[in-house]
Amino acid sequence: MPIYLIHGFRWQRNQGHHGIGPYIIINNVLDAAVNYTMTENSSAALIESLRAQHPEIMAQLPNIRLVEQGSLDHGTQPYAYLCDTVVEHDLSIDLTGRLQPSAGSQWNAMSDLIDVLAPGARLGWYVVHNDDPFRGGNPPVAYKDTEQARAGSGEKGGKKGGFKGIFGGKKGVASTLLPASVFSASLAFAQLDITAKDSNGNTLPAYTPARPPAIPLAVRSPYTSAWSSTSNNGTLNTNGVIFWPGTPLGWEGIVTVDGTSYEYLGTGSSTLPTLPNLKPAAPLTVSYDSQYSNFTFGAGPMEITASFLSSVLPKDLCRTSIPLSYLTTSVRSTDTTNHSVQFYSDVNAAWVAYESNVTTQWTFYEGSTPANGSINATNSSPIYSWFVHLENAYEFAEEFGGNLTYSTSSNFSGSTNFSYQSGFSSNLQYQYVMTHSLQDLVDPGYRPFGTRDPAFAFAHDFGAVSSASVMYTIGEVQQPSIRYLTSQGVESLQPWWTQCYGDVFQMIKFHFNDFSTIQQLASSFEAQLKADVDSYYSANTAMVYSNSTAGPLPFYSNGSQTYTNSTDQYGDQYIFDPNNMYGFLNPNNFSGVPIPDIEEAQAYYSIVALSTRQTMGAYILTVPPAGGCSNTGVNMSEPLLFQKEISSDGNVNTVDVLYPSMPFFLYANPELLRYSLEPLFQNQESGFYPNGYSMHDLGTNFPNATGHVEGNDEYMPVEESGNMVLMTYAYYKFSGDAIFVQQHYAKLQQFASYLIEYSLLPGLQVSTDDFAGALVNQTNLAIKGIIGIQAMSFISTLANDSFGSQNYSKTATNFYGQWEGFAIDPSEKHTMLAYQWRSTYSLLYNTYPDVLLDLNLVPNSLYEMQSNYYPTVSQVFGIPLDSRHSYTKSDESMWTAATCTPETRRLFVNALGYWLNETTTQYAFTDLYDTVNMGAYPVSPNPVTFIARPVVGGHFSLLALERKGQLGSLGTGFGTSENSTTLP
């Protein structure tokens, strides 16, 4: 069995742009095989290519070699080693004098090679085992086919892959890294699957940091919410663009290179006759962070990048209030020569029409001036916009009714001609493909989008260039935005951007010209997010039960057809049986263990980065009402914030949807939490709500915040009363603003009185998990009310009510003691779903505020008991919400994770990250899914499909703890918050 002592680095086989597979494809290394880099032909071809591509670096590395580890029984690992030193032995290696650093020039050259081939890889000494005789010569075809099947992506019946290379492949023989590896929170590209195809016949792109069910494109409000589904191996130019419920939206993008047109966005080409000069662009990569979704495509001798930017800037209220998003499309030559380049894009009327037979109208604007075909666009104002709206506009509709605006400029650097046109979508696209331009005409025939689908197009011609770029802005503008009940009647509230920029044309102009600033601000938020994730995990790394030092990540696939008994990267043993849905188990006690293939920080970043735009995409900032507010302490120069409960109810400012979203606001800007609580307080303090407990929501149908004057909202009295108390105190703790708490103390006392009377023994009612049904004496609901009473003791201190403070504290302590007696199973191993219902359980996520807010009511012994119990009931995609069903909630799982020991927390986080990659759900991040089978939407006892809900803000539970630590305990609160409410 050959043993290699090597000095070098790991070159992943398939990892974004930088893997061996993409390198072979991009550089056309025909004689190389991605899974057999050590064979004579592959090794020679790859090294020859490297010398051609990087001559200066390779000149310093005359003895460069490729080495693999592997065996006939287990295959190989998802990487090969690129080495400048290789010492081969058959049985053992004498290390005496061996581990000397390479010469300075060699070391520098290897470091430079890492930068271009494998960014983030570690240069060091490795011991590599290899008893595979075929990895020294060309393998037989039969063995090669078997090996490729084993090392492939694990596609299951057309199901998409995941963190492939993190969650993919077959367990191989472990190598030993010298010195031992240390924890790293670096974020890796998902593996490029070179076998799976999209419906255009193209290889699927590599995804980073994960491959979610849907990618956000333009997500800025409940009305501007466009996504691209990845279901059924879908890509941006096979599945097209959808509104959050899954309704198709027309959004087309084509780039023409040397006369051949490549469709990169949308599926409009499917309606055209077969044209020899029209083909789909070949997807290469897809990446996302908290701000951007980026797609790259091959287009002949050019590479296309489509970059969708929906900025999340929580402390910049003016920019946050703008309902527009950016699309930047750029091309670059891959052969260093110039090529003739033109760009085309259109949108259709489906963006504004709720039915295909409703008439739409449109106008083309030069700046703010209607210009229906009467101008020469190239020589005029640089910003042009299509406005599309319903003929009979429906104000305050839940999903449609505003103006779609689609804008671009005529004078991008290098552009030689700009044209525009509206008309039947297929006609426009056909005309562009054939002529590479439009006719500067506006279709006068207003009609429904179901009748000769009206589309609104732009085209740019750059001539012969090696690179070029165009930018578009898109969004639905609702003006006014909210119907709001005040003491003077129902008022129509204007969007906050009107305070900052003026009319819609001024807002569009500012936003369009603000792109470079937005990029910088978005980059700053993203950098801080990554730094905070890294900081949290640097201080809160999970220990493992063997206390082993972390080693190389294993290579595993849930698609494995065989029983697996192996060890993870920490040296801990696990078993996996593909015939059940228990997931990974500890063979010693059969409790669940975390997915072994990924660092927890990687999984967590992929979750919160995807959740950021979805969270803010459910909100609208408005100007406060002109009058009629009974609360004289309200600052009328600040906005109000209104949330839509997307997909589940459509309510306005649902209290138990604001509550699970709370960690995001505490992390990003606590003032936003105050702006969303203020309308709820205003309504109830004005006498519009007759009940003695907190209202459930501010209105049944968004954007109608007209309350429930009859008190007939959904009955969640303990849930919502506890939520209001806890959110108010959380705002204070993270902002240091005691005035807000004092202003609403009387109403908070009313809620607390209800909690004292009804929270210890809650009657038959639903909690926030209303889909699970009503239940009496819910353990988790009761503890929420009790913790809320404890929070009131601190609130009373802020209100200078020492008697109230003492009373609330004593009551909470007394209730908690009784609660333990009711709630803990006689085995004393876990809490129950409901009092005295033995052998049941539920996620005890409502203890999270006790940890977050330093309420110190719940003892550590309870957290430890729950942490020990959760792994005993885990499934492959996490821990079910309770013992009645197999589904779980992602936000509540992350709240629970934040209360657990690091080991159990890692189980929760990695399971959610794994689900994110493997689920068969096809729309924006759902917070409710099955923990078994393929992680689908629940179908039992009743089908429930949650889509794009803002409760994913709850995924920031760990980052809220990190922010709490950054602010520090100041006695009166953790710290202070700040805003920019005016135009920069």
N, C-alpha and C positions, 0 to 999 in steps of 0.2 A: 504493500500500500504506500504509494508515494506521499511523502510529507514535504511541504514546501515552507521554508522560512523566507518570507518576502517582505520587502519594504515598498509600500505604495499606498493605493487608496481603492476604495470600492467604487466601481462604475456600474450604476444600476442598469439592468437590461432595458427597462422601459420606464422612463421617468420624465414626463413632459418633454421639453425641447432637448433635455440633456442626457437622455438614456442612450444605450447602445442601439436599440431598435430605431428610435427617431434619427440618430446619427446616420445609420445605414440607409434609411429612406431618403433623408434630406441630401446626403452626399453621394447617393447612388452607388454604394459600395456593393456591387452585384455579387461578388464572391464570398461575402461574409454572411454567417448565420448567427442570429441574435442569441440562440441557445447553445451555440458551439463555437465560442470565440477562441478556444484554445487549439482547435484543429489547425492543421498547417495552412490550408487555404484561407480560412477566416482570419487567423492571426496575421498572416502576411498582408491580406487585403486591408485590414483595419489599420495596421501600423503604416503601411504605404500611404493610405489616405491621410492619416494624422501628420505624416511628414510633409505632405503636399499642402494641407490646410494650415499647419502651424510650423513652418520651417525653422523659425528662430528658436522656438521652444524645443523642438525635437532635436536640433543640432546639439543640445546639451545632454541628450539622453540616448547615447548610441546603443545601450543595452536594454532598451525598453522591451517589456514582455507582457503578454496577457496570460493570466493564470486563473483556473477555475477550481472550485471545490465541488465534490459530488460523489455519488455512488450509484451502482446499478439498481440498488434497492430503493433508494430515496430520491434519485434525481439530483438536481443541483439547486443552488440558491438564486435569488432574483438579481444577482450581480456577479460580475467578474472582477478580478483585481488587475489594475494597471500598475506595473512594478518597474522600478529602476534597479532593484537588486533581487535576485532569486537564487536561493540555495536549496537544492533538492536532495533528500535523503529517503531511504526506504523504510527504516524502522525508527530511528531516533535522530535528534539533532543536538550537537554540542553547541551551546550558546556562548561559550567562552570567547570573548572578543568579537562576537558577531554583531551585537546590537550597537553599532557605532553609527552616528548620523552620516548621511550622504554628504559628499563634498558640497560646498556652498552653492556652486552653480547648478548642480544637479537638484539640490533641495529647492532652490528658487524656481527651477524649470518645472519640477513636479507640482509645486504650489500654483504656478501659472496654468498648468494643465488642468488642475482641479477647477480653477476659476472658469475655464471655458467648457469643460466637459461635465463636471460634477460639483457645482457650487455647494458648499457646505460639507462636502466629504472630508473625512479626517485622514491625514497623512500619518502613517505609523507602521509599526512592525506587526505582522500577522503570522500565525501558524495555520496553514491550510492543509487539510486532508483531502486526498483524491484517490479513490480506488476504482474509478470508472475508466476502463481501458479505451473507451471510445473518445475520451476527451484528450487524446494525444494524436488521433488520426481521424479520418473521415468516418463517421458512424454509418452502419448499414441503414438503408431507408426505413425498414420496419422499426428499428429502435428509435430513429429520429422522429418518426411519426408519433410513437408512444410518448416520447419525452416531450414533444411539443404539446401534446394533449394534456400531459400532466402539468406542464409549466405555464399553460395558457391562462386566460382570464377567469376561467370558472363561470362563463356565461351559462345560465340555466334556462333553457327553453326560451331564448330571446330576452331574458331578463338582463338588465343592465349590470355593469360591474360597479365596483365601489372604490375604496382606497386601494385599488389593485396594486400589488406590490407592498401594500400595508395589510389590506384584507384580501389577499389573493395567493394562489399557487399552492404548492405541496410542501410539507415540512421537509427540510433538508438536513444535512449533517452540519452540526454547529462548528464554526471556526472559533478560535480563541484569539482575542485581540490583546496585544501587549502595548502599552499598559491597559488596564481595565477601563472600559468606557464609563462615562459619567452621564448624568441626566442631561438631556437636551430638549428644549422646547421648540426646536426648529420645525418649520412647516414644509412638508414634502409634497411634491407633485404625485398625483395618482398615476398608476401605471397605464401606459398606452397599450390597449388591446389591439394587436395587429391582426386579429382574426375576425372579430365581430364587425358587422357592416350596418350602416344606416340604410334607409329605404332608397337612397340614391346609389347604393353600391359602394359608398366610400367607407374607409376605415373610421371607426369611432375616434373622436378626439381624446386627448389626455385631459383629465380634470384635476384641478387643484383649488382649494385644499380637500375637496370632496366632490362627489357627484350626486347632487340632491335631486329630488323629484322634479323640481322646476327651478329655473334660474331667473332672478329678477332682472328686468330690462328697464322699464320706466315705472318706478314705484314712488310716488310722491304724495298721494292722497287716496281716499277711498274711490275716487273717480279716475285718477291716473294710476293704474295698477296693471301693467302689462308684463307678462311672463313668457318664458319659453320652456315647455315641458321636455323632460328627457326620457319620458316613458317610451317603451318599445324601441329602444335604441335611437330615440329621436334626437335631432340636432336642430340648430337654428334655421336651417334651410330645408328641413323635412317636416318637422312638427309646426313650424311657423310660430305665430305670436297669439297668445290668448289673454283675455281679460281674466281677473282672478277666479271667477267661477268656472272657467274653461271655455267660455264663449270665444270663437275665433275673432281676431282683429286683423284687418288688413294693414300690414306694414311690410313694404317690399324694399329690398336693397340689391342693386346689381352694380358690378364694376366691369367695365369693358377694357380688355388689354389686347392691343394689336388686332382689333376687330372681333375678337371672341368675347362674348359677354358671360360673366360668371355670377350666378345668383348666390348671395351669401345670407340674405335675410328674407324670410317668407317663403311662400310656396306658389306664388303667382304663375311661375313658368308651367305649372301642371295644367293650366287652362289654355295654354298656347299650343299650336301645332308643333310638331317636331322640327326644330330649327338647327341646322348644323353649326351655327355660330352662337348657340346658347347652351350652356351646361351648368350644372351645380358646382359651386366652389367646393373644394375638398377640405373638410374640417381638420384642423391640426390640434388645437388646444382650446380649452375653456378654463378660465380662472375667475374667481370672485374674491372680494374682500368685503369690508363693511360699506364701501362706497361704489365700487365698480363691478361690472361683469364684462369680461374681455373675451372675445372670440377671435381666433386666428384661422385663416383658410389659405390653402394653396390655390393660386389662380394662374396656371401656366408659369411664366417666368417672374411672376409677382407674388407677394404674400399680402393678403388683406387682413387688417385688424379692425374689428368692429368693437368699439369701446362704449359701453352704456354707463353713464354716470348719473346716479340719483343721490346727490350729496345728503349726508346726515350731519347737520351742524347744530346740535341741540342748544348751544348757548348763543347762537345768532338767530334771533327770532325773525328778523326781516327775511333773511335768506331761507330760513326754514318754512316760512309761510308761502313761498312761491311754489305753485303746483306744477312746475315744469321740470323736465329731465333732459339730459344731453345724450346725443349719439354722435360720436366722432368715428368716421370711417377713413382709414388711411391705407396706403399701399406703399410697398418698397420693392425694389428690384432684387431678385435673388441671384441674378447673374451679372450684376454690376453694370449693366447697360441700360440705356433709355428705352422706354416703350410708350406707345400711344395709349393714353389712359382717359377714360370718361367714367363718371359716376351717375347713378340714377337712384332715386328713392321716391316712394309714394306711400300715402295712407288712404284708407277708405272711410266711408261714412258709418261703418259698424261701430266706430268709437263712440258715437253719440246716439245711435238709434237703438231703442230697446226692442223693436220689432222690425222685420225686414220690409214691411209694407207702409212704414211711416215716412212721410216726405221730409227730406233734408234739403237745406240750402247752404250755399257757400259763397265766400267772397275772397278774392285775392288782394292782398294789401302790399303796397310799397310804403314801408314805415307804417304810418297810421292812415294813409290815403288809399281808398279803394282804387284798384288799377286793373280792371277786368279786361286785360288784353290790349291796353292802350299805351303801353310803355315798351321801351327797349331796355330789358332788364340789365344787360351787361354794363350799361353806361349810367345807371341810376343809383338810387339809394342802396346801401350795402345789405339791408335786412329786408327780406320778403317773407310774408306769412300767408298761409291758408287758414281761414276761419270756417269751420263747419258746425252747423247747429240744426236743430229741428225747426221745421217751418212753424209749428205750433209749440213753442218752448214750454216745457213743463217745469215750473219752478219747484225747488225743494223735492225733487225726485230722489229716490234712494240710490239709484245707480246711474241714471243718464239724465240729460237735459241741459247741460252747459255747452260752452263753446270748445270744440277741439281746435287747438292752435298748433300748426306745424310750420316752423320757420327755418330759414337758412340765409346765407349771404351770397352776394354775387362776386365778391372780390377776395376769395381765398388766394393766398400766395401761389402764383403760377397758373391760376385759372385763366383760360383764354376766351371762354364763352360760357354763359349761363342761360338756361332756358327753363320754361315752366309750362304746365298745361294741366287742365282737368278734363275728365271724360271717362268713358267706359274703361275700367282697369285693364282688361285684356288688350284693348286697342292701344292704350298708352304704352304698355309694356312691349307689345309687338312693334309699335312704331319706333320706340327707343332702340330695341335690339337691332332693327334693320337700318336705322339712320344715325344712332348714337346722339340724338338730340330731340328736343321737343319744339312745339310750334308757337309758344307764347300766346296761348288761347285759353279762355275760361268758358267752359261748357255752360250754356244758358239754360239747359233743361233740368231744372230742379226735379228730383224724383227720390223714391225710396232706395235704400242700398240693395234691396232685393231685385230691383229692376235695372238691368245693365249697370251693375255695381259702379257707382261714381267714385273715382279716385282722384288724388290731388298730388301732382308730381313735380319734382325738381330734377334738373340735369346739369352737370358741370363737365366741361371739357378742359383738360390740362395739356393736350398735345403730347409731345414726346418728353417724358420725364423718368427719373429713376425713383422718385418718391412724390407723393401728393397726399393731401388730406382735405376733407370737408367736414362740416359740423352742422347738425340739425338740433333744434330744440322742439320738444313735444309735450303736450299736457292738456288736460281738460280744465277749463276755468269756470268755476261756479261763482256767480256774482249777482245777488247776494248769496251767502253761503249757508246761513243757519236761520231758522225761525225759532225765536226765543221768547218764552213767556216772562213778562215783567209785570209790575204793579200797574203799569200804564197800558197794558195789553200786550199783544204779540208783536214783537219787533223783528225786522229783517236785519240781520247782522252782516256787515261787510267783511270780506277777508282782510286779515291784518296787513297784507302787502299794500293795500290801498293807502295805509298810513305812511308807508315807507317810500313808495315809488309813484303814486298817483293812479292814472288809469291803466287799463290793460296793455296799451301799446307802450307806455313808459316802462311797465314792468317787464314786458318781453324784451325791450331794448336793453334794459339794465342787465337782465339775466344773460342775454346773449353775449354782451360785451364783458361780462363778469367771469367768463369761463376760466381764465388763467388764475384769478384770485380764488375761485371755487376749488380749483385743482389743488392749490396750496393748502387751503383750509381742510379739504377732505383728506389730503395726505397727512396732515397733522393729527386729525382724529384717528385715522387708521394706525399711524405710528404709535400713538398713545395706547390704543386698544391692544396692539401686539405687546407693547412694553408692559402693560398691566397684566395681561395673561401670563407673560413670562415671569413677572414679579410675584404673582400669586403662587405659581407652581414652584418657583425657586424656594419659597418659604413653606410650601405645603405639599411637598412631594410625598406620594404614598409609599409607605414601607411595604415590604412583601413578607409573606409568612415564613419564608426560609431565611430572610435577612441576607440573601445573596446579593452580590454586586451585579448591577445591570450588565447584560452582555448584548450581543447582536440580536436584532429583532428576528423572530422566527418568521417563516413563510408558510402561510396557512390559507386554506380556502374553505368556506362554508359549503362549497359545492363538492367537497371531497365525498367519495362514495365508500370510504372505508373508515372504520373505527380508528381514532387517533389517540395515542397515549404518548405525550411528549412533554417538553419543558418550554416555558416562555423565556423572554429575554432576561428575566431576573433569576433564572435557574429553578423556578417553581414548577412542579409537575402539574399537568392538567390532563383531563380526558375529554374527548368529544365524540359523540355518537350521532352520525348524520340521520339516524332513524328516529330521533326524537327532537323536541324543541327545547330541551333544558339548557342548551348552550354549553359553555365550558364549565367543567366541574372540577373541584378539588377531589382527587381520588381517595383522600383520607377520610373525608366526612361528607362528600357529595354536595357540598354547598357551592353556589355559583362563584366563579372567579372572573375577573375582568377579561375582556377580549384581549388576547395576548399579543396582537400584532401591531399595536400602535401605542405611542406615548399618549397619556391622558391629555397633556397640553395641546397636542395636535388635534385630537378629537374635539376638545372644548373650543379651540379657536374656530374650527370649521362650523361649529354650532352657532356661536355668538356672531360671527361675521355674517352668516346668512340671515340671522334674526334681526339685524340692525335696521335695514331698510323696511322690512316687513312691519316691525313695530311702529316706526314713525309714519309708515304709509297708511295708517288708519286714522290719522288725526288732521284736524283743521284748526288753525289759529284765526281768531276773529277779533274785530274791534268790539269792545264792550257796548252794551246798550246805551243809548243817548240819555236815558233817564228811567226812573221807575224802580231803581234798586233800593230796597229798604235798608240795606246794610251800608251805612254811611262811611264805614271804614274801607270800602273797596277803592282801590287805586284805579281810576278810570283811564289812566294813561297806559295801563298794561292790558295785554290781550286775555281773552278767554280761550280755553283749549277744549275742543270737542272731539270725542272718539266715536267711531262707528264700530259696533260689535259685528265685524265682518263675518258673514257666512252662517253664523248660528242663529242670531235673532234680528240683527239690524238695528238694535237699540242704540240710543245716544247715551254716552257716558255711563255704561253699565258698571255699577260699583264693583261687582265681582269679576269684571274683566279689567278694570283699572287696577284692582288689587294685585292680581298675579303679574301684571306688567310692571309693577312698582320698582323692582330691582333695576330695570333699565334707567328709569328716571333718577333714582338715587345715585346711580353710577354716572350718568351723563349730564344731568342738570335737574336738581330737585325742584327748581322753580316751575318746570313744566307740570310736575305733579300738583303743585298749588293751583296752577291755572286750570287744571281739569277738575279739581275739587271745588273750586270757587262757585261754578254754576250750580252744583248740587247743594251747597250751603245756601246760596241765594234763593233757590226755589223753596227749600224747606223753611228757611227763616222768614220768608215772605208770606208764609201761611198757605202755600199752595198744596201742601201734602198733609192729609188729615191724620195719618197714623203716628203712633208713638215711637216707632222704630224707624230705621233708615229706609228711604226709598230704594228700590232695586235699580232704577235707571231714570234718566231725565227725559225720556220719550221713547215711544214704541218703534217709530220709524225714523231713522236718520234721513235728513238733517233737521227733523222737527223736534226741537228741544222744548216741548210744550208741557212736559211733566205728566202727572197723574193726579189731577185735582179730585178725583173720586177715590183715590187710594187703591185702585184695582190693578196695580202692577204685580209682577210675579212675586210670590210670597216667599221671601228668604230673610226673615227678620233678624235672626241671630247672625247669619252670614254677613249681611250688609251692615248691620250696626257695628259688629266687630271690625269689619273692613274700614269703615269710616274713622273709627277711633285710631286704629293702628296706622293707617296711611297719614293721618294728620300728625301723629307723634313722629312717625318716620320722617316726614318733611322737616319737622323742627330739628330732629337729631342730625340731619345731613345739611341743613341750611343755617342753623342757629337763629332762625327767625321765630321768636316767641310771640310776636304781635299777632301773627295769623292764628295761632292756637288760642290766644286770649280773646280774640274777636269772636270765635265760634265756641267758646267754652260752654255757654248755656245749652246749645244744641248737642254738644258732645256729652254733657251731663245727662241729657234725655236718653241718648243712645246707651250710655253706661247703665242707667237705671233699668233699662230693658234687659241688658246683659245680666245684671245681678239677679233679676227675677226669673230669667228663662234659660240662661246658658248652661248651668250645671246639669240640668235635666231637660234638654231640648225636646220639645214635642215633635209630633209627626210633621216633617217639613223637608224641603230639599236644601242641599248646600249648593255651592257653585257647580258641583258635578251633578246638575239637575237631570242630565241624560241617564244617570244611574237610578233615578227614582227617589221617592220620599222614604224616609226611615226615621224611626224614633230613637232617641238617645244615641245619636251619632258621636262616637268618641272624638273624632277629629274636629267636628263642628263645635263640640263642647269646649275643647281646649282652646279654640280660637277665641271664644267669648271670654274665657277665664284670663287668657293672656291680654285681651283687650282691657279687662278690668285692671290688670296690673299696670298697663300703659297709662290708664286714667290716673293712677296714683302719681305718676310723674307729671302728667298734664296739669293736675291740680296744683302741684307745686309751682309750676310756671304761672298759674293763675292766682297765686298767693292764697290758695285755699288749703291751709295745712290740715284742717279737720277732714276735709274731703280726701286729701292725700292719704292720711292714716287709715281712713275707713276703707278706701278702695284697696289699699295694700293688704290689710287684714282679711278682707273678703276674698281677694284673689288667692292668698296663701291658704286660707281655710278651704276654698273650693278646690284648689289643686290637690290637697291631701285627700279629699273625698273622691276626686276624679281618679286618682291612682287606684283606689280601691274598686271603683266601678270598671275602669278601663283596661286594666292589665289582666291577661289571661291567667287562670289559676296555676299554669305551669311556670308563670313568672318569666316567660321568654319573649313576650311581645304584647303590645296592646291589641285590642280587638276592634273590629269594625263598629260594633255597637255594644253597649253595656251588656254583660252577662251572656253574650252570644259566643260561646266557646268555639275554638278552632276557626275563627275568622280573623282577618287582619285588614288593615288598610295602610296606605302611605300616610305617615303622620306629618304631613308637610306644613301644617299650621303651627308647628313649634318653631319654624324658621324665624319669625319676628322676635322671638325670645332671644335667639342667638344674635340676630342682626342688630337689635336695638339695645342690647345689654340689659334686658329686663330681669334676668337672673331669677326667674321663677321656677324653671324646669331644671332638675338636678342632672348632673352629668351621667348618673347611673341610668336614667331613662334613655338618653341618647346612645349610650353604649349598648344597652339592651336591644334597642331597635337596630343599631348598626350590625350587631351580631345576628339578628334575625333575618333581615332582608335577603342576604345571600341564600338562605335556605328555601326561598320561594321564587327565586329568579328564573327567568326564561331567557331565550337567546337574545331577545331585543329589550330586555330590562325586567323590572319588577312590576307586575300588574298593579293597577290602582287599588284594587281590593280583591277579596277572595270570591266575589260574585261573578267576575268576568275575567277574560284574558287580556283585555285592553289596558292601556295606561295613558297617562297624560305627560307630555314632555316637560311642560312648565312646572308641574307639581313634582315630577321626578327630580328636576334640578333644585327646587326648593328643599326637597327631602335630602338630596345629596349634600347640600350645604350644612345639614345638621349632623352628618355622619362622620365616622372616622375616615381618614384618608383612604384606607383600603376599600371600604364600602363605597365611598364617593367615587372612586375610580371605576367601580363596577357600574354605577349609574351612568357616568359620563361616557365611558367607552361603549356601552350598549346603545346609547342614543346616537353617538357618532357612527356606529356600525349600522344601525337602522337607517340613518340618513343616506347611506350609500346603497343599501340593499333593498329598501322598501319598494313595493309595487304601486304605491300611491303616485299619482301623476300631476298633482297640482302644487301650489305654493305650500310651504312647510306646514303640515298639519300638526296640531298638538294632541290629537287623539288617534291612537293606532293600536293594532294588535301586537302583542309581544311574541306571538307564535306565527307559524307558517311563514308568509312573506311580508309581515309587518303591514298588512293592508288596512284600509278603513274598516272599522268595526261593522259587522253585519248582524250580530246577535247581542241582545234580543231584538234590537231594531237597527236598521242601517243608519249610521251617523257619519256625515262627512264634514269635518271642520277644515276650512281652507283659509289661509292668509290671515289668521286671527292675530291681533296684537298681543295676545297673552304670551307670545314667544319672548316678550321682554323679560319674562320670568327666568329665561335661560341665563340672565345676567346675575343670578343669585350669588355666584362665587365672586364676580367682579364687584358687586355691591359690598361684599365683605372686604375685598381688597381696597375699595375706596374708603370704607370705614377706617381701615388701618392707616391709610394715607392721611386722612383728616386728623385722626387721633382724638382721644377723649379730652374735651376742653371744659368739662363740667356742665356747661349749658347746652352742649351739643357737640357733634363731631367737628363741625367747621362751618364755613359760610359758603354760599353759592353766589353766582353772578350771572348777569345776562347782558346781551347787547340788544336793545329793543329799538334802536334807531338806525337809520341808514348809515353804513360805514363811510 
